């Protein structure tokens, strides 16, 4: 799944990134979607995915994925996916 988002250039909306929990200076991009099917029985659906350097950091609602610190919010797929 990380390949699906690694080529997307984030929109410049939201918050520009500083380091998150791992101490990386690379920005975190949070992609918003209408509904993400996770295939995880404990969390079957989500609305946001946090990505840094082509790797998924977190999947869940905005509050959960924002725990990685400042981020850029990409809403281009919010009403479509």
Number of C-alpha atoms within 10 A of each C-alpha: 8 13 10 8 19 15 10 12 9 17 13 11 12 14 14 15 17 15 15 18 8 7 9 12 10 14 20 30 33 27 24 24 18 14 15 16 10 13 9 8 7 7 11 12 17 17 18 26 24 27 23 20 14 17 14 18 16 18 20 19 15 18 9 13 22 21 13 24 15 18 25 21 23 21 18 13 11 14 10 10 11
